[in-house]
Amino acid sequence: MSAVNKDAKIYVAGHRGMVGSAIVRRLIAGGYTNILLRTHGELDLLDQTRVKEFLSLEKPDYIFLAAAKVGGIQANNIYRADFIYQNLLMEANVIGGAHQAGVKDLMFLGSSCIYPRDCAQPIKEEYLLTGPLEPTNEPYAIAKIAGVKLCESYNRQFGTRYVSAMPTNLYGPNDNYDLYNSHVLPALLKKTHEAKLRGDRKLVVWGSGKPMREFLYVDDMADACVFMMENGIGEGLFNVGTGTDVTIRELAETIMRTVGFDGEIEFDSRKPDGTPRKLLDVSLLAGRGWTAKVDLGRGIAMTYQDYLVNVS
């Protein structure tokens, strides 16, 4: 049974993004009736004064901090200052403002890139800050680590219940398909779809195809978030993923089958691979009773159908 009243006021920061919109869908499906939403035009999370005023006025019972500046390997490497500056400000404004407004319960959504580039696999939560980060997205990772430590520090000093959820690579409805700024799965899906439409016989994929990645359907992520809220998990750092991974080659081949592209793959080894492997140890959250439900093949199929209806 849920420990949260269905009429509790729940603020979802970043509700138009992939993760935030999935959390909203999950909350509505769960019968929650008092969901607090603000667009960027209505509330700029980079504006500390406005964020504090908003939280002090509304005093939500629970906050999901899903707002972030996000992007793929190229965007992270080029817009380094933007990624660290904007994410630091959003986190500090919302988390600090939540405490000042008396909000006791908050979930901060981070990223698996917070872990060291070459740490042991699968990655346990305890590996945080035990080695150097992946250089291409270090600024973003540092910002997310700061968010984790903000939650931890407020809990220790003030007795708040601010928990951090670290998802693996996410995909699904409302993803970003910009080829220059998106993550690998949506970028490959779009490239494959467009190659099929053009009648190409070759699909060029960045890197060697050897790195291994774990992918989580975004509605599973949202389900994990609401599960943690309903079960009163109010402190600590929790990995959220499937516990399984595939090579980039295997990912590309799965997408090709789903899209119906029967050409060949060509790997562009001049492009960076990024982290060699990034598989999360999800046993901590599994021990609390939650595991992912959507396998990669079914998730990509659902994502492609959404892409055909809402994007292409």
N, C-alpha and C positions, 0 to 999 in steps of 0.2 A: 504494500500500500504506500501511496505517496505521502511523504512527510510535509508536503507543501500544499497549502490551500489552493483550490482551482481559481479563486479570485485574487490571489496574491499579485501585486503589481511587479511585473517583470520587465526590466529594461534590456532590450537587445541593441547594443551599440554595433553599428555596421550591418543593419538588417537588409541592405540591398546587395551585399556581397554574397558570394557563394555559401560561405559558412553561416553567416547571419541569417540569410533567407531560409536555409535548411533548418536552423534552430526555430525560427518562427513557424515553419510548417509543422515541425514536431510538437511544439507547444500547443498549437491550434488542434492538432490531431489528439493531443492528450487532454483536451478539454479546458485549457487555460483561457480565461476570458478577459484578462486585464493586462494585455501586452503593450508596453510603452515603446513607441518608435519615433525616431526623428531622422529626417534626411540630412545630408550634409548642408544643404541650403538653410535648413531650420536650426541646425546646431553644428557648428564647426568645432570638432573635438580638439583642434589645435589652439582654440581660444580658451585659455584657462578660466577667465572671468565668467564667460558664458556657461561653461561646463559646470562650474561650481554653483552658479545661480540656478541652473536647470536641476541639478541633483538635490540641492537644498529645498527647492520648491516641490519637486515631485516625490522625493524620498521613496524610491523603489524598495521593495522587499528583497529583490534579487537582481543582479546585473550579470549579463553575459557580455564580456568585452571581446567581440569578434571583429571590431574595426581595426584595420591595419593597412599600411601601404605594402602591397605584395607584388611579386613578379618572378620571372624565371631567372635562369643563370645569367643571361645577357643583361637584363634590366638591373639585377642586383650588382653586377660588376661595373656597370656604367654609372648608375645614379646612386653611388655609394652614400654621398652626403644626404640626399633626400631620404633614403631608406632609414638611416640611423636617426636623423633629426626628427622626422615626422612620427616615426613609431615611438621614440622616447617621449615626445610631447603628448601624444594621445594616451599612452599608458599612464604617465605621471598625472595628467589632468583627470582622467577618469578614476583611477585607483585612489589618488589623493583626495579628489572631490567626493568620492563615495564615503571615505572615512569621515571627512568633515561634515557630511550630511547625515551621518549616523547609520549608513548602510552596512549591515553586518555580513551579508552574504554576497560573494562575487566570484565569478569564474573568469580567469584570464586565459585566452587561447593563444598559444605560442606556436612553435614549429620545431620539428625534429632537427633542424639545422643548428640548434643550440649546442648539440653534442660535438665533441672533438672529431676532427676529420678521420683520424685513423684509430678510433677506439675499438675495443673488442666487440664482436657481433654475437648475438643480438645485443642492442644497446639498452643497458639498464639505466634507470633514472639516476642512480648513484654515480654514473660516469660524468655527470655535468661538472665542468671546470677541471677536468683531469688532463687536458692536453690542448694543443693548438686547434683552432677552428679551420674550416674550409675557407681559403682566402677569397674565393669569388663572392661569397655572401657573408663575409665576416661582419660588416656593419649592421646588417639586418639581424644576424644572430646575436650580436652584442645587445642590441635593443631588446630583443626578446628575453635574453638572460636577465636584463635589468628588470623587465616586467615580472619575471619569476621571483626575483629577489625583493622587489617591492611588496608583492603579496606576502612573502615569507616574513619580511620585516614588520609589516603592519600587524600581522598575526601575533608575532612575538611581543611587540611593544604595546599593542592596544587590544589584543584578544579578539580581533576580527576573524572571520571565516572566509578567507580568500584562497581559493584553490587554483592551481595551474594545470591545464590540460595541454599536452604536447602531441598534436596529431602528426602522423606520417604524411606523405604526399597525398593530397586530396584531389578529387575530381568529381564531376557530376553536373547537374543542372545549374545554370547561372555562372558557369566558369568563364574565365577570360581566354579568348581564342586569338588574341593579337599575337602574331608570329614572333614579334620582337620582344614582347614583355610577358608572355605566358609561360607556364610550366610545361614540362616535357609531354605529358599525356594529351592535354588539349591541343598543343601545338602539332603533335603528330597526327591527331585525329583530323584537324583541319587540313593539314598538308596532304594527307592521304585522300580525303574527300575531294579536294581540288584536283589532285593528280588524276583521280578516277574520272572526273568530269572532263578534263583536258585530253584524256586518252593517253596519258604518259605511260611509258614502259619502265620507268625507274623512279624510286622514291629515295631522296637524299636525306639521310639521318645524321644529325650532329654526333661527333665523337666516334669511338670505336665500337659501340654497341655492347661492350663488356660490363660496364657498371651495373650493379644490381640495385633495384629500387622496390620499395613497398608502396602499394597504393590502396587508399581507403575511400570508398564511396561516401560522398559528403553526407547523405542521409544517415549513414551509420555513425558518422561523427556526431551529428546532431542528437541521435538517440543516446550516445554515450554521455553527452553533456547533460541532457535532461535526466538520465539515469543517476548521474552523480549528484545533481541538485535534489532529486526526489529521495535519495538515500542518505542525505545529510553528510556527504563527503565534503568537508569544509576546510581542508588544509592539505598541503603537500603537493608533489609533482607527480602527474600520472601520464604515462605514454598511452596514446590511443592509436591502434592500428590493427592489422590483420594477423601479424606474426609470420607472414610469408612474403617472399619477394621474387622478382623475376629480373632477367637481364633486360636491358633496353632493346636488344634484338628481339627477345621474346615478346616484349610489349608491342613493338612495331608489327610483328607478325600477327599478333592477336587483333590489333586494330585493322590491319589489312584484310583479314578474314571477315571481320565485322562489317567493314565498309564495302567489301566486294572488289577490292583492288588486287589484281593478279600479276602485277609487275614485279620487278626485282628491287632489292634494297641495296643502296650504295652508302657506305659510311664515310663521312668526311672527317678524317682523323686530324685535320688542321684545327678543328673546333674542340673546345675543352670538354673533358668528361665529367669534371666535378668530382665529388666524393666517390671512391671506388665502390663502396657498399654502404647502405644505410637501412638496416633492419631493426625495428624496435622490439625490445622485450616487453610484451604486453601482459605478463603474468600478474603484475601488481593489480591492475584493474580487473583482470579475469578472476583474481582471487576475491574481489568484491562482488562478482556476479555478472559482469558484462563481457560479451564477446561480439565481434563483428558478424554480420549475417549475410552480406552481399559479396559473392566471389567476384574476381576481376572480370571474367568473361561476361557475366550477367551485368555487372556494373557498366562496362564499356558499351554493351548493347543498349542499355537504357539511356546512357549518356548520348550515344549517337542518335537515337530516336529524338531526344530532346533537342539536339543540335539541328536536325533536319526540320523540326517544327518551328523552333524559336530563333535560330541563328542564320542558317544558310539561305 
